[in-house]
Amino acid sequence: MNWTGISSVFILSTFKFMFAPFAGPPFNLTFFETFFTCVIGGSICSAICFFFSKVIILKINKFKIRNTKFERKKKFTKTNKLIVKSKLKLGRVGICFWAPFFLSVPFGSAIVAKFYSKKKGTFFLIFIGMNINALIMTSIAYLIL
């Protein structure tokens, strides 16, 4: 086993999951070593970030409730419009599958926690998305390289 390659792919998959499988072939890792390393690295990072973000969001909401003296008028910006459109088009499954993939794993998991932390099975959808995306990207990496 090439522990340098496995640790490199693992660390890369914790931050930028989309490009991690492409690091496997240069280190002479097998398809399955690359696939499982990507899934384990991405899943561990997404679990830590998802559940930590969930706790932080709850603490912030409690702080806001205690310290709110007046109600602010909500602003509807371009970013808010983009977020609403994304939630409506993709839905929970789409955001759980694609946010950690296209964005970084920590940031994508935090976004999923912000939107869907109260719904059961949300982290399971992230985990399934990690497996599917890792299978697709690892297959592409080993077909190209």
N, C-alpha and C positions, 0 to 999 in steps of 0.2 A: 504494500500500500504506500502511496505517495502522500505522506501526512502534510507536507508543505502545500501541495495542490489542494487537498481536502480542506485544510484550514483557510486557504486563500479563497476558495469558492464559498465556504461557509460564511466568512466575514463579508464578502461581497454581496452574498444573498441576503444578509441582514439589513443592508442599506439600499442597494439598487438591484432588486430581484430580476428585473427584465434582462440585464446583461450578465448575470452570474453564470448561466450555463455555458456561455461562450468562453469562459475561463477554463472549463474542464478539458477540452481537447489539447490545448497547449501544454498542460501538465500531465498528459498521457493518462488521464483518468478514464475509466470505463463509463459507458452510458449510465449504468445504474448507480455508480459511485457519484457521478455528477448530479443525477436526478435526486437521489436521497439526501445528498448534502445540501442541495438548494432547498428542498422541501423542509428539512429540519432547521436550517438557518433562518429561512423566511418565517416559518411557523413560530419558532421561539421568539424572534424579534417582534412579530405581530402580536403574540400573546402578551408579552411584557408591555408593549406600547398600548394595546387595546385596553387591558385591565387597569394599567396605571392612568391612562387618559380618562377612563370612566370614573376613577376615584377623584382625580383632579377636577373634572367637570362637576361632580357632586359637591365638592368643597367650594368651588367658585359660586355655584348656584346658592348654597347656604349663605355664603358671605354676601351675595347680592341681595338676598331676601332680608337679611338683618340690617343692612346699611342703606336700603332704599328709602328715601324720604319722599320722593316725588317720582311720578311716572314720566319717563322720557318718551317723546314721540319717536316712533320707529322710522328710520330712514330707509328708503328703498333704492339702493345703489345698483350699478351695473353688476357688481360682484354678487349681490344678493339675487339678482335676476338669473345670473348664470347658475348659481347653486340651486335655485328652485327648478329651473329647466332641467338640470342634470338629474335631480331627484325624481322629477316626473317622467323623464324619458327612460332612464336606466332602472329606476326602482331600487329596492333593497338588494336584490340579488346582483344586479349589475354593479352597484357601487361596492358591494362586498368583494366581488370578483376583480374589478378593474382598478379601484383606487390604490390598493397596495402595489399593484403591478405597474401602472403608468407613473404614479407618483413614487416617492420613496416608501419603503415598508413602514417606517415609524410614522410618517406624516399621513399616509393613506389609512393606516389603522386608527390613528387619532381622529381622522375625519369620519370614519365609519362609527367610531365610538360616540362622536358628537351627535350624529344623526340617528343611529339605531341601537344605542346601548341598552335601551329598555326592552327591546324585542328579543324573545328567546331564540336561540339558534343562530344569532348573528356571527359569533366567532366561528361556529361550525361552517358557515358559508364562506368565511375568509379562508379557513383551512382547506375546504374543497377547492376554492379558487386558486389557492397556492399550488395544490396538486395538479390541477388541470393546466395552469399556466406553466408550471415547471415541466410537465410532460411535453407540451407543445414546444416550448423554447429549447429544451434539451434535444428534442428530435430535430428541430431546425439547426441547432448548433452542430450536431453530429452529421447531418446531411450536407451542410455547407463546408465545414472544416474537415 
